[in-house]
């Protein structure tokens, strides 16, 4: 049997200082039965970053950035290009 804990008046349960700041997933598998798992969770607004095509594209971009040294920007060429795009 595990450790017996008491839920406080505010509905909180302490898992101990060793878990402070960690994310956990709490699942209620049936009324009164919970499973608590440590994990790292992705916010919904960032889920698209983990899709296979997007992830591969990001990896290619990071590899390009590693292999390509920075260079000064020609602001006049950039302005000309921008003007052409706006047509």
C-alpha positions in Angstrom: 0.0 0.0 0.0 1.2 3.5 -0.7 1.4 6.6 1.5 -1.8 7.9 3.1 -2.3 11.6 2.6 -5.1 14.0 3.6 -6.7 16.4 1.1 -6.6 19.9 2.6 -9.6 22.2 3.1 -8.9 24.0 -0.2 -8.9 20.6 -2.1 -5.2 20.4 -2.5 -2.9 17.4 -2.0 0.8 17.7 -1.4 3.0 15.2 -3.1 6.2 16.4 -1.4 9.0 19.0 -2.1 10.8 16.6 -4.4 8.0 17.2 -7.0 7.8 21.0 -6.5 7.6 22.8 -9.9 7.1 19.6 -11.8 4.2 18.9 -14.1 1.9 16.0 -13.5 -1.0 14.5 -15.3 -3.9 13.5 -13.0 -6.4 11.1 -14.4 -9.6 9.9 -12.7 -10.0 6.4 -13.9 -13.2 5.9 -12.0 -14.9 7.9 -9.2 -12.4 8.2 -6.3 -9.5 6.5 -8.2 -6.7 8.8 -9.6 -3.5 8.1 -11.4 -0.8 10.7 -11.1 2.0 10.6 -13.6 5.1 12.9 -13.9 5.5 14.3 -17.4 6.2 17.1 -19.7 3.1 18.4 -21.5 2.8 20.5 -24.6 0.3 23.4 -24.6 -2.4 23.1 -27.2 -1.2 26.3 -29.0 2.2 24.5 -29.6 0.9 21.1 -30.8 1.4 22.1 -34.4 5.1 22.2 -33.8 5.2 18.5 -33.2 3.4 17.4 -36.4 5.8 15.3 -38.5 6.1 17.7 -41.5 6.5 20.8 -39.3 9.1 19.2 -37.1 11.2 18.1 -40.1 11.0 21.6 -41.5 12.1 23.2 -38.2 15.0 20.7 -38.0 16.1 21.6 -41.6 16.0 25.3 -40.6 18.0 24.8 -37.5 20.6 22.8 -39.5 20.8 25.5 -42.2 21.3 28.1 -39.4 24.1 26.0 -37.9 25.9 25.7 -41.3 25.3 29.2 -42.6 27.4 32.0 -41.1 25.6 35.3 -40.5 26.0 38.0 -43.2 25.2 41.7 -43.2 21.8 42.6 -44.6 21.6 44.8 -47.7 18.7 47.0 -46.6 18.3 48.7 -50.0 17.9 45.3 -51.7 15.5 44.3 -49.1 13.4 47.4 -49.6 13.4 46.9 -53.4 12.3 43.3 -52.9 9.5 44.4 -50.5 8.4 47.0 -53.0 8.1 44.4 -55.8 6.1 42.1 -53.6 3.6 44.9 -52.8 3.4 45.6 -56.5 
